[in-house]
Amino acid sequence: MNPNISVVIPVYNSESILPKLVARLIETLKNISSNYEILLINDGSQDESWNSIQKLSDENKQVRGVNLRRNYEQHNALLCGIRLAQHDVIITMDDDLQHPPEEIHKSVQKEEKLSKKNILFK
């Protein structure tokens, strides 16, 4: 199975880690899916996170950015990204690399097993 995947990440004051995060995500996702996107939702960051997101999206067609006008908090930023996601499989994660992107395949495998049992997450 080659699922279409959307990864949604709320971003808050993370300009320095975003390039590393996106590089690791792309390396991981290209081995799991031929069709994926990375949604970076800037949640009113006070640093240069939005500029970093714009640069990353200019460099990578798989990266999309949203700049919220102010800080709406993590859950609202996640909801914004989930609503904008274009693919059926949606993975959410934090912007601090606490959860390694290299572990995404485990979530995808779980979803595949559940789908085989006619349980869908939509």
C-alpha positions in Angstrom: 0.0 0.0 0.0 1.2 3.5 -0.9 -0.9 5.9 1.1 -1.3 9.6 0.4 -0.1 11.3 3.6 -0.5 14.8 5.1 1.7 15.7 8.0 0.3 18.6 10.1 2.6 20.5 12.4 1.7 23.6 14.5 4.8 25.9 14.7 5.6 28.2 17.5 9.0 30.0 17.8 10.8 27.2 16.0 12.7 28.9 13.2 16.0 27.2 14.1 14.6 23.6 14.0 12.3 23.8 11.0 14.9 23.1 8.3 16.1 20.0 10.1 12.5 18.9 10.8 11.5 19.3 7.2 14.6 17.5 5.9 14.0 14.5 8.1 10.3 14.4 7.2 11.0 14.5 3.5 13.6 11.8 3.8 11.2 9.6 5.8 8.0 10.3 3.7 9.6 9.7 0.3 10.2 6.1 1.5 6.6 5.6 2.6 4.5 7.5 0.0 4.9 8.9 -3.5 2.2 11.6 -2.7 2.6 13.5 0.6 2.4 17.0 2.0 3.8 18.8 5.0 1.6 21.5 6.5 3.4 24.0 8.7 0.9 26.1 10.7 2.6 29.2 12.2 0.8 29.9 15.4 1.7 33.5 16.0 5.4 32.9 16.5 7.5 35.8 17.8 10.6 34.8 16.0 11.3 34.3 12.2 9.4 31.0 12.0 7.1 32.4 9.2 10.1 33.4 7.1 11.6 30.0 7.6 8.3 28.3 6.5 8.1 30.5 3.4 11.7 29.6 2.5 11.0 25.9 3.0 7.8 26.0 1.0 9.7 27.8 -1.9 12.3 25.1 -1.9 10.0 22.1 -1.5 6.8 21.7 -3.4 5.5 19.2 -0.7 5.7 21.9 2.0 2.7 24.3 2.5 2.6 27.0 5.1 -0.2 28.9 6.9 0.4 32.0 8.9 -2.2 32.6 11.6 -2.7 36.2 12.6 -2.0 35.6 16.2 -1.4 32.7 18.6 -4.5 30.5 18.7 -2.8 27.8 20.7 -1.7 24.3 19.5 -5.0 22.6 19.2 -6.6 25.3 17.1 -3.5 25.4 14.9 -3.7 21.6 14.5 -7.4 21.8 13.6 -6.6 24.5 11.0 -4.0 22.1 9.4 -6.3 19.1 9.5 -9.0 21.0 7.7 -6.5 22.0 5.0 -5.0 18.6 4.6 -5.5 17.1 1.1 -4.9 13.5 1.9 -6.8 10.7 3.7 -4.0 9.7 6.1 -3.2 12.6 8.4 -0.3 12.5 10.8 0.0 15.2 13.5 3.2 16.0 15.3 5.0 18.7 17.2 7.7 21.0 15.8 10.4 20.2 18.4 11.5 16.7 17.1 10.4 15.1 20.3 8.6 12.5 18.1 11.1 11.4 15.5 9.8 11.6 11.9 11.5 8.3 11.3 8.7 6.7 13.4 5.9 7.8 11.1 5.9 4.5 9.3 4.6 2.8 12.5 1.5 5.0 12.5 0.9 4.3 8.8 1.2 0.6 9.4 -1.3 0.8 12.2 -3.7 2.7 9.9 -3.3 0.0 7.2 -4.1 -2.8 9.6 -7.2 -1.0 10.9 -8.3 -0.3 7.3 -8.1 -4.0 6.5 -10.6 -4.5 9.3 -12.9 -1.9 7.6 -12.2 0.7 10.2 -11.3 4.0 8.7 -10.1 7.3 10.1 -11.8 10.0 8.1 
